[in-house]
Amino acid sequence: MTIGVNQTVSPIKFFFLIEPNSESKFERAVKIAFSYWGGIFSPILPLHSVLPNEFKNEYAIEYDALDYYQNTIENFDPDLILYDSSLDVEYIKTLIGDRTLLTIEDFLSNTEKGEIQYGIIVPQLISHIIETEFKFVRNDNLKLLLPDTQNSGLFLKSFIGCFVDSFQKEIGNQLNSYSYFEQPEITFDNIADHFPNENISSLDINIEEINSFPERHWFKGEGIYFLNEARLNDLINYWNLRALGWSIVPIPLSQLDNLYFSGFIERFSASKLNNSESFSLINYQFSATITPEQIQKIEQKLQEVQKKIGGNLNFAFQGWFPRFWSGERSVLEADKVLCGKTQINSSYLQVEVQENHVKFATDHLPFKLKYNYNLIASHKVNLTFSYFDEYLNDAGLIYGIETIDWIRLTHSFGRNKWRLSKTGLSHYARREDDEVRFFIPKAKDFFKVYFSKSGNKLNETSNGRLANEVLKNIGGIQGSYFLQNKASLNILALIEDGKTVYHPQLVGEIKKSLKINNNEQVNSYIKRIIENKIIEFGSILQCEVCHQHSFYLPSELTETMTCAICRNNFSLPMHQPTEIKWAYRGIGPFSKNNKVGGVITVFLTLKLFNHEFADTSGNMSALIGFELEKNKKIKEVDLAVMLQEKHRDSIPPDLIFCECKTYKNFTSNDADRMIELGTEFPNSILTFATLNNELTEYEKAEILKVVNHFRTGIGHRPTNPVLILTAKELLPNDFWNHFSEYKEDSKPFHIYNDWIGNLCEFSVKRHLNIKTWGEIQSELWQEEMKKRNEAIQTNKQQNKNNC
């Protein structure tokens, strides 16, 4: 077995929790962050056990402290939580999940002593830069410009950079004698003399080789922030927007006329306009302490920039601070604060797997480290795997469980080597030559752990065991491709109830059902369904004694035959070979009356998910036929799938529950069970799959009950989307085009932006004749805008009357 491995090297990400209203604690966190590779992407937040009303009002926070911090930590997804020792550690433990927790005091002490546990320190990066850029005499004026900001104030330290005191001193002592090194003191008065430039700065070193990608490439946050540089909250705001991956331009309110900062606005605006094909809109925000006079001055400044640069450049005021603490993904996307990824370029390799054991070397860092004495981890490697088990034994996708569960499922070594989070799987490495080792987990074991998180016990069923054996016999999911259209089900009907079918009859049905006339293709198809253990080959002979016809396998053909019915002996008619009729019969469940019919829909649904959404790359885990037991109540599930949709690797996977029927109708019990599952697993997709071409009116009413029950929420999806699959999707006339019915409704952005979610809405609109969730939301928005406009007009009229 071979699997594909994608690796991306990333820096260790910290999350600082500091005392509220403490400039010294904020400065200390800033110094530590700038002293480690990628540290500027580490957020800094004051910790409140109860959010002050003033704080909540300033940011319009609708959460309590617990949700605020938990949501923020989940969004930033740090590796290490650093906190002031004066804070309540027991309270902090309720916020951070299974992340590592250290005091800032201990971490800083170890850093200054050179006992580096996590991350790559700036002196190592500087050593690499000197080796690559300044080893030989340069013929240009490139400098290593590391400003001394010790006396520059908190804003300039946050903006330009600063190091922990021991590093600052060490760097100066070692490099002061070199001509390529400069360490000027920076103030507002002289910043324009040193920046912008082409030199290597503290900020450049911190993000050496790092690319910051938004979770969705068209959702990158950016803008101008006019801040009060003397206000700690404003400095924290700026720091955290940059940590999210924003292109944020900080402009101190006291420096609106400063040559550097005025030029900063112009350079940023010109860059945006140059990168835009036609129209450029730049958002800007204010400090909460801004005065009317300052607002007037800012607006005048922006008008001057707009006039100077020209083109189709526009500025738009954003009256709220981006809500990075929201627990609603739709809000995070709307505010463009889904935390970006910080990583270097990806690499891909093929790994040979023996007995489910995976082993490979981690990818290289983008630079050579002269010394690396990290006690635990210098960096991390983010991993995704591409492997697909036709028989669903292995879990192709792992999500929604804890790191310790991953370690137990994969028999991995080293608790501090792994972390499984909402953004995926990370392996922590000490050196470039570290190895990754684990066993591929079983799908059944993964789902048992996954469902246990919600208090459910997973029980296997006899139907599930039978389905897995049938899947094994037919050659896995790809084996179900012998069902190429709905008419091909007629081939299975020939062998139900233990019927035998003569070779000419089988050939005729194949040509008719599959619409092929090529004998070679027919022979190939018969060979495939023999190999998939759907039918077996033999002969039909008539007994000379009882005159009954019976089926005999080739291995049973001898000169003297034993009748399968009367048990008397008779001679094989070798003198009359035309009396030997070659034929086929079903094997196991394929020979019974509809015993396999219940799982055919399951197999076809799996085939559709794998081909249409997972792109046959194996980005899914599936389990057939089981029960979920909770509080002595049992819910049957025909099929559960954990699926990562192609083109959406930055979006959390979908959990899909499927109710599958062959020709039977969906019942009220089926609808009620899906409501129970959806209620217990919000955001899961509820799928109704049938081999009938259309739903009955009764079925429509029951499924509509499920759809309406979950049409709540404010996101781009309802709370639980419903997907309806019929024979037209499961067995389309065009074998590869499952959703040709929706071609007129679908646009390219539907496919690349939540294809499965959009198909859910297309399917309920077509089958149930109701509006899509998007249409409903659009109408609600239009109605809201109408009410707002009417209110504005009413107020204007009242003001006019009062005058």
N, C-alpha and C positions, 0 to 999 in steps of 0.2 A: 504494500500500500504506500502511496506517495501523497503527501499533503503539501499545499502551498502555504508559505509563511510570509506575512508582511511585517516588517519591523520599522519602527520610527523611533529614533533616539530623542529623548526629551530631558530637559533639566528637572531636578527635583523642585517641586513647587511647595513653598511655605504658605502658611496662613497665620498672621499675627493677631492675637487678641491682647489689647493693651488697656491700661487704666483709662477711664474717660477723663477728658479735659487735661491731659498731661502732655505738654509739648516735648518734655524730655524723653518720655517713653515712646512717643511717635518718632522723634529723631533717632533714638536707638534702633528702632525697627527699620527705619530707612537706611541707616548705615549698614545693618546686617544684610538687608536685601541687596544693596548695591555691591556688597562684598562677595556675593555668590552668583555663579552663572545663571542667568535667567531670573534673577531675584526681583526684578522690577515687575514681574507678572504675579508677584505674591501680594495679596490684599492685606490691608491693615484696617482693623476695626476696633473701636472702643467697645468694651463689653459691659452691658447693663443687664442686671437680673430682671429688671422691669424697665421697659423703654420709657424715658421721660416724655411727657406730653409735648413739650417743646420740640423734642427730637422727632416724634411721630408726626406732628403737624408740619414741620418743615419739609418732610419728604412724603407726606400723605401716606404713611404706612398704616395698613389695615390689619396687620398681624400683631400677635403678642411677641414678646422677646424670644421665646423658645422657637416659634416658627420662623421668625425673622432670621435668626442665626443659623438654624438648621437649613433653611432654604438657600441662604447665601453660601454656606459651606458646600452644599450639594452643587450649586451652580459653578463655583470656582473649582471644585473638586481638587483640593490640595492633597499633597502626600503627607505633610507633616504640620501639626498644629503647634505653634510656639506661643506661649502665654506668659504674662507677667506673674511672678510668683505670688504677688499680693492678691490675685484673683481667686475666686472659689473654684478649685479644681474639680470638685464633685459636680458642680453645676456644668462646667465645661464638658465633662464626660458625657452628659446627656445630649450634647449638641453634635458631637464629632463622628459618630459611628465607630468604625473599627480602625480609624487612623491613629498614627503614632502621635504621642503627646509628650512635649518637653517644655520645661521652663525656658524663657528667654535668657535668664541669668546663666543657667547651666550651658545653654547652647553657645552664648557669647564667650563664656569662660573657656570652653573647649576650643572654640575658634581661635582665640588669641593665644592659646597654648599650642596650637598646631595639631590638636587631637580632633581631626575632622571626621565626624560620623556620617554626615549626609552632605551631598553636593560637591561642587567644584569651586574652589576659592579663586578670587581675582588674581592673586600673585601667580598662580599656575597659568592662568590665561595670558597674563602679561608676559610671562616667560615664553609662552608659545608665540605670541605676536612678535616679540623681539627676535626670536629665532627665525621666523618666516619673513618679517618685513625689514628688520634693521641689522641683520647679520652682516650684510655688506654695505659699503658706503653707497647711499642713494644718489641718483642724479636729479632728484626733484626735491621739493621742500616739505615732504610729508613729515609730520611730527607725531609723537606720542603725547597728546595734550590731556593731562589729568589735572584739572583745576583743583586748587586748594579752596574748599568751601567751608572750612572750619568756622570762619567768622562771617559767613555770607547770609545767614538767616535761613529759616526753615524752608521757605519756598525754593530758593536757589539750590539748596541741598537736595530737595525732592526732585527738582527739575533737571539739574545738571549732573548731580551725583555726588556721593561722598562715601568714604570707606570707614570701617571700624578703626579706631585710633591707632592700634598696633600696625595695621596694614598701611595706613597713610604714612606713618613714620618710616616703616620698612621700605616702602616704594621710594620715598624721597631720598633716604640714605643710599639706596643702591643705584639710583638712576640720575641723581643730580649732576654728575660729572659728564654725562653723555649729551652730545649736541642735539640729538633727535628728541630729547625729553624736555617738556615744558610743564611748569606747575604754577601758573599764575593765580593770584587771588582774584576772585570774581565778585563784582558788585553790580548793582543796577547801573551805576555810572559808567562802568567800563565793559559791560557784557558785549556791546556792539563791536568792540575792538577785537574780540576773540571768536565770536560766533556770528553767523554760521561759517563753517570752514570745511576743508577736505581732510582734516587731521583725524587721527584715531582718538576718540574721547572715552570718558568713563562709561557713557551710555553704550557706545559701540562695543566696548569690551563686554559689558554685561549681556548683550544680546548676540554675541559672536556666533555666527552661522545659524541663528534661530530664525525660523519663519513663524509668524503668528497668523493663523488662519481662523476666520470666524467659523462657527459651526455650519453656517450656510453662507456660501461665498457672497451672495448679494445682500447679506444682512450685517455687513461690517459697520460697527458704530464709528462715528466721527463727528467732529464739530469743534466749536470754539467755546471755551469756558472763561468768562470774565469773573475772576475770583478776588476775594479779599485776602491778600497774601498774609495778613496779620491774624486771620481767623483759622483755627485748627480744623474745624469742620470742612472748610473749603479746600484745605490742603489734602485732607483725607479723601474728599470727593474726587479731586484731580488724580490722586494716586490710584484710587480704585478703578476709575474709568480707564486709565492706562493699563492697569493690571488685567482688565477684561479683554484687552487687545485693541482698544479704540485708538484711532488716530485723533488725539485730542490736543488742541492748541490752548495752553493756559496763558491767559493775559491778566496780569495783576491790575486791579482797578487804579492803583496809584501810578501805573506806568503806561497809560494809554498814549502818551506822547513820546515815550521812549523809542529811540530810533530802532532798536533791535525788535521790540515787540510790535511796533507798527509794521515793520518789515515782515515780521512773522505772519501777520494776518494776510498781507499781500502775497507772500510766497505760497502760503497754503491755498489761498483762493485761486491764484494763477495755476497752481498744480492741479487743483480740482477741475478747473475749466479746461485745461489742456487734455485731461484724461476723459473728458466728457465729449460725446459726439455732438450734442446739440444744446443740452440744458444742464446747468449745475446749480443745485440748491444746497446751501450750507446752513446747518442749524447752529444756533448759538444759545447759550444759557447764561443766567446771571447768578451771582451770589445772593443769598437770602438777605444780606445786609445792604444791598445796593440802594442808592438814593436816586430820586427823580433827576437830579442834576447829572449824575453819572450815566443814567439811562439815556438822557438826551445827548450826552457827549459820545456814547457808544454808537448810537444811531447815526450821528453825524459822521463818525469815523468810518462806519460801514458804507455809508453813502459815498464817501470820498474814495474808498477802495473800489466800490462798484463802478464808479465813474472812471477811475484811473485804468482799471483792468479792461473794462468794456465787455463785449460779448454778452451772452445770455446767462449772466451770473446773478443769483438771487440769494438773499439771506432770509432765514426764517427763525423767528424766536420760538424756543421750546420752553413752555411755561411749567414744566414739571421735571424733576430729576429722574433719570433713567432707573427703573425699578428692578435692580439686579437681585433683590431679595424676594421676588415673587415666586410663589409655588406653582403658578400657571405658566406652562410653556408658551402658550399663545401670547401672554403678556411679555415674557422675556423676548420673544421673537419680534413683537410689535415695537418694543423699546430698543431692540438690537443689543441686548445685554446677555444673550447666551454666551457664556464665557468661551473665548476662542481657544484653539489648540496651539501650544508652543512646542515646536519640534523641528528637527532638520529633515531633509528629504528622506522619503521612504525607500526601502530596498525589498526585494522579493527573492525568495529562494525555494527550491523544491527539496523536501526532506523525505528520505526513505524511512518508513516506520516498520518496525519489527515487533510483532506481538503487542501492538497498540502502544509501544513505547516510543516517545518522541524525544529526540536529542539533537541540538544544534548550537552553534556558537552565536553569541549576541553580536549585533552589528557594531561597527567601529564608531568611535566618537569622531566629530569633525576636526579634531585637533589632537596632537600628541601631548600627553601629559608627562612632564619631566619627572615629577614625583607624584605618587598617588598612594597615600597611606590611609585611605578611607576605611574606617572601622566597619561600616555597614553598607553604604551605597553612595557612589559618586554620581550616578545618573540612572535613568530608567529607560527601558525599552518597551514601547507600546506594541502589543502583538495582536494580530488577527490571523485566523487560519482559514484556509479553503480546503475542505475535505468533505466528501459526500459518501455516506454509506447507503447503498441502494436498499438495504434491508432495515434501516432505521435503528440498528442496534446502537450506534454511536450518536452522541450528542454533537451535532455540527455547530450549534450555537449555544452559548452559555450566557444567561442574563438573569438578573433579579435574585441572585443568591449572594451570600457573603463570602469574603475572601477565605475564611476558614473552611467553608463548604467546598470551595474550589480545591483547596489543598487536600481535603479528605477524599474528594471524588477522584482526583488525579494522582493520588499517592505521591504528591510533590514533597520535596525536601526543603525545609527552611521557611518558617512562618514569616520572617521579615524579607523574604525574597519576592513575595507576590502581593498584588492588590487588585481586587476586582471591584470596579465602580461603574457608575452609569455611563462613563465614557469608554469603558472597555477594560481589557486586561493589561496590567503592567508587570514587568519583571524588573526588579532592582538589581543593578550590577555594580560590582566594586571595581572591576577592571574591564578592559576591552575584550579580553579573552574568556570572559565568563560563559558558562554553558547553561542552556535552558533544558530542563528535563521534566517530563511528566507523562502520564498515561492518559490516553484519550478517554474521557468519561463516557459511560453508557447512558443512553437516552432515558431509560427507565429510572436509573439512579438519580439523574439530574431532576427529572420531573417530580420524583418523590420528595427531594429536598425542596424544590421550588414550591410545591403546593403545601408542604409542611409549614412554610413561613406564614401562611394564612390559617393555620390550624387544621388543615385537611390531611387526612390519611388517604394515600392512594392504594387502592386494591385492584389487583389484576382480575380479569374475568375470563371465563372459558371462551367467549366470543372473541376477546382480544387475543388470546393464545392461538385460536384457530386462524384469525386474520393474519397474524405474524407468520404462521406456518405456510399459509397460502402465498403470502408475499415472498417468502423464501423460495417456494416452489416455482413461482412464475418468473423469478429472476430479478426481484426488487421492483422499485418504482419504474425503472425503464422497461421492465418486462410488461407493464400494463399498457405499453404502447401497441400491443396487438389489438387493442380496442381503438380503432382509428376513427370510427364515426358511430352513430347510434345504430345503423343497420348492422354493424359488426356484432352486435349483441345477438343477432339471429344465429350466429355460428355457435354460441354457447347454448342457445335453445335446442340445437340439434342433439346435444349430448346430455341434456337434463334427464332426470329420472332413470339413469342408467341406460339410456338409449345408445345404440350403436349406429354409426353412420358409414355407409359405403364410400369408398374413395371418390367415385364420380359425383356422388351427391355432395360431399364436402367441397370438392373443387368447384362445383356449380354454385354453391352458396357463397364461397369466397369471392368468386368473380362477380356475382350479383351484388353482394353487400359492400365489398371494397371497391367495386367498379374498376377492376383490372382484368385485362384479357391476356396478359403476358404469362405464359405457362411457367416461365422461370421464376417470375415473381410469386406466383401461386405456390410453387414448390418451396420457395424460400420461406413463405409465410407458414406453410404446414410444418416445415422443419423447426421454425421458431417456437410454435406452440407445443410441439413435441418436447423440445429442449426445456421449455418453461413448465413442463409437467402439467399441462392443461389437458392434453389428450395422450393416449398411448396407442401404438400401432399393433395390429394383429390381423387375424382372419376369422371369418364366420363360416362354420362348417355344419352340415346337417348330419345328425346321428343316424346310422343305418338301422338302429333298433327302435328308438322312440320317435324318429323323424323330426326332433326339435333342433332348432338352430341355436348355436352357442358361440361365444367369442373366445378365441384362444390367442395367447401371446406367442410370438415367434419361438420362444424357448420351449413352449409346450407342444410344438409340432413334431411328432414322431411317426414312425410307420404305423404303430398301433396307438390309437387315441382313446382316452377315457371320456365318456360323455359327461359334461358338467351337470346334466339334469338327472338322467337315469343311472348314471355311473357304470353303464355297460361299456365294453370295449368295441371299437369299430376301427376299420382301416382308413388311413389317410388316402383320399382318392387321387393317388399319384397318376393313375391311368386316365383321370379326367381333371386336369389342372384347372379347367374353367369352372369347376364346382367349388374351387377355393376362392372365396370372395374376400378381397382385401378391404379392411375397414378400420375404424377408429372408435374409441369410447373415452368418456371423461375419466379423469383420475381424481380420487378422493372426493373433496367437496364439490368438484365440478361435475360429478356424476349424480349428485343428489338434487332433489327438487328445491331450487332456490336457496340452497345452503350457503352458496358463495355469493349470491346476489346482494346480500346486505353489505358486503365489503367491497364490491366492485365500485360503488360510488365513492367509498373512502379512498380507494387506490386512485381513481380518476381525479378526485379533489387534491390529493397529494401531488399527482403529476402536474396539475394546473399550477399549484402554488410554487412548486419547484421550478417549473419552466418560465412562468409568467413573472414571478416576483423575485425569487431567489436567483434567477439567471443560471440555474443548474450548477451553481458554484458551491452549493452545500451550506448556504447561510441560513440553515434552519435545523431545528430539532423537532421531532414529531413522536407522538405516542398514540397507538390505536387501541380502542376498546378497553376502558377502565372505569372505575368508580371513584368518586371523591366522597369520603365519609367525614362528617363533622357534626358533633353534638348528636350522634346516633341517627343523623339524617343522611341519606345516600343520594348522590346525583350521578346518573350515568352519563358518560361522555363517549361519543363515537370516535372522535378524533380531536386531539389538541396539537397545535403547531406553534412553536416560537420561531418567528420569521423576521429576518433582516432584509428589508426590501432593497433591491439594487438601486443605485443612484442616491441612496439615503443612508450611507454608512455613518453619518453624524447624528442620525435620529434614533432614539431608542427603538428596539425591536417591538413587534406586535405579538401579543398573545391572541391566538385564534381558537375559538371553540366551534366545532362543526357538528351539526345534526344531519346525518346522512340517510337518505331513503333511496330505494331502487324505484319501485312503482307504487309503493304505499304512500298515503297522504300524511302530511304533517298534522299533528293533533294538538288539542289544547294543552295536553300534558307536555308535549315538546316545547311549546311556547312558554309555558310556565317555568320549565326547567332552564330555558335560556335566560329568562328574566332573573332567575336565582343566580345563575353563573355570572351574568353581567353585573348584577348588584354586588356580588362578592368580589368581582375582579373588574373594577372600573377601567375604562379605556380598552378593554379587550374587544376584539371583533367577533360578532356572533354570526355564524354562517349556516344557512339552510341550503343543503345540496340535494338535488333529486335528479333522477334520470327521466322524469316526465318533461315534456316540452313546455308545459304551462302549469301554473298553479290553479287549483280550484278556487271558487269564491270563498269557501270555508277556510282554506289555507291562507288566502290573502288576508282575511279578517284576523286570523290568529297571529300571523307574522306582523301585521300592522300594529297589533297590540304591543308587540315587542319593540317595534320601531318607535312608536309614540312614547313608550315608557322611558326611553333613554334619550329622547330629543331635548336634552338640557345642556347647560354649560354655555361658555362664551368662546370656546376655541374654534379652530377651523374644522373640527369634527364634533359630532354630538358625543355625549358621555360614552356611549357604546355604539359604534357603527354596526349596521346589519348588512351582510352581503348575501345575495340570493343567487344561487347557481343552479341552472337547469341543464337539460341535455344539450341545449344550444351552446352553452359555455363548456361543459365537461366533454362533450363529444361533437365538436363543431365540424361542419362540412370541410372547412379548411383546417387541416390537422394542427397547424401551428398558430392559428388565429383564434384564440379562445373568446375574444371580446369584439368580434367584428360587429356585433349588434350595437355597440356604443361608439363606433367610429365617428358618426356625425356629431355626437355630443362631446367627444374628447378633443382636447387641444394639446399641443406639445407640452405646455406647462403642467397639464394634468398628469402626464406620464412622468415628468421629472420632479414633480412636487406632490408627493403622496398619491401615487397611482392607485394603490389598493384602497385608500380612503375615498378617493373620487369614484372608483368603481362601486363601492358600497352605495353611494348616493345615486349613481346612474341606475343601479340594479333595482333599488326600491322605487325609484321614479317610474321605471319601465313596468315592473311587475305589479306595483301597488297603486300606480297612477297618482302619486303624491309629489309635492315639491321636494327638491333637494334641500339639504341643510344649508348650503350656501345661498340658495334662493330665499329661504326663510330669513337668514341673518341679514341679507341685503335689504329685504323689505323692512325688517325691524329698524335697521340703520337709517333708511330713508324716512321712515315714520318719525324717528327720533330727531333727525335733522329738520323735518317739517315742523315739529313742535318747537324746536329751538328757534327757528326762523320766525315762527308766529309770535313767540314770546318776545323776541327782539323788536319786531314790528309793533307789538302792543306797548312795550316800554317806550319806544320812540314816540308813539302817538300820545301816551300819557304825559311824557315830558313836554311834548308840543302843546298839549292842552293846558298844562300847568303854567307854561310860559304865557 
